[in-house]
Amino acid sequence: MPSFTDLGLAPDLVDALSARGVTAPFPIQAATIPDALEGRDICGRAPTGSGKTIAFGLPIVERVQPARPRRPSCLILAPTRELAAQIARELEPLAVTRGHRVFAVYGGVGYEPQKRALRKGVEILVGCPGRLEDLIGQRALVLDKTEIVVVDEADRMADMGFLPAVRRLLDQTSMDRQTLLFSATLDGDVAVVTRDYQTNAVRHEVAGVETDAADADHRFERMTGEARIGRLAEVIEDEGPTIVFCRTRHGADKLAKKLGQAGVPAAPIHGGLSQGKRDRALTEFRKGRVHALIATDVAARGIHVDDVACVVHFDPPEDAKTYVHRSGRTARKGATGVVVSFVLPDQVRSSLGLQRELGLVENDRKPRDKAHPNATNGRHRRRRNGAPQGGKNRNGRNRDRGPRSS
């Protein structure tokens, strides 16, 4: 694997990465950075947690020009508030080495601080399509001088119905722009965006969506509805920091409350909460004061937290793609993790179908805990390089409880 210097990055950026403990590029970074530095359009396919932000962020910091008031030089489009904020946080330490300003705009917060930042000038603007169009409508933002555009998680943009807004925004940027698109899938509506808005794009594919959470221990536990709360509390205690998925906002609120009553600190995160509450929930989770985030699918798309030990599908995912995106919150960037699915009696058939679609071979085992006689466990690991991997949770407990291959 080449070094960041081999990829063509300047010494000051390499030093800034080293100061953060980043010394070697991930595959998507090694593949895309040289082409991005040359100003070429890029169409990148890589799973969540593969290092995409650094892959497009480093060339942007290297190439972006000083900005005029209200006219950013670079625009990064993200599907959720949390992802936009995460991208800005990750790029800011790199951008300051060159004196560049990074700012994120999204809904759920006031307009005035965002307008004020834009008036001062922002080289790298990160934002969600809805808030960006609002700011344009208020004449606080103009994109005619935007020469670099990134469309991140384009597949999720399509799922959430944002692509028409993405197209309108792209239409307002410089005709000579560089367009970088990253997505877990590159077909369907995403392919149309590539066709219409990129020129001779270089395509890079690194570990497609089907390998998200490939290093995770996938478990399917059958149980009654009444057994789920108690079992969930045990999983969180056993595994460590956990993200739990519910189907509805009401369900997430209710589950967080029940876990709190069971002595497990938990916080909900979903679109019905103010941005301040969502930010606080993430902060408390990162600091370990909250042991579990109870999330809906839309809100969780933007959750990028290191060292998530476990993901629990409390409610079943809508489809295999949703399962993969949920599960990708753990086992990120080569780490290991655990993914647990609770399967109710009337969900067994659909669960088996999901496992077959994902390439997870059913291997039912007896219940490991007599306190849960209704639970049977199917544990699976996708085989990638054949080497068993183990690990311990944040409490020091061994997570190797069964056959695991990575």
Sequence and secondary structure as in RCSB ss.txt:
>XXXX:A:sequence
MPSFTDLGLAPDLVDALSARGVTAPFPIQAATIPDALEGRDICGRAPTGSGKTIAFGLPIVERVQPARPRRPSCL
ILAPTRELAAQIARELEPLAVTRGHRVFAVYGGVGYEPQKRALRKGVEILVGCPGRLEDLIGQRALVLDKTEIVV
VDEADRMADMGFLPAVRRLLDQTSMDRQTLLFSATLDGDVAVVTRDYQTNAVRHEVAGVETDAADADHRFERMTG
EARIGRLAEVIEDEGPTIVFCRTRHGADKLAKKLGQAGVPAAPIHGGLSQGKRDRALTEFRKGRVHALIATDVAA
RGIHVDDVACVVHFDPPEDAKTYVHRSGRTARKGATGVVVSFVLPDQVRSSLGLQRELGLVENDRKPRDKAHPNA
TNGRHRRRRNGAPQGGKNRNGRNRDRGPRSS
>XXXX:A:secstr
   TTTTT  HHHHHHHHHTT  S  HHHHHHHHHHHTT  EEEE  TTSSHHHHHHHHHHHH    BTTB SEE
EE SSHHHHHHHHHHHHHHHGGGT  EEEE SSS SHHHHHHHHH  SEEEE HHHHHHHHHTTS   TT  EEE
E SHHHHHHTT HHHHHHHHHTS TT EEEEEES  SHHHHHHHHHH SS EEEE S GGGTTTTEEEEEEE  G
GGHHHHHHHHHHHH SEEEE SSHHHHHHHHHHHHHTT  EEEE TTS HHHHHHHHHHHHTTS SEEEE HHHH
TT   TT  EEEESS  SSHHHHHHHHTTSS TT  EEEEEEE GGGHHHHHHHHHHHT    EE  S TT TT 
 EEEE   SS      B TT  B   S    
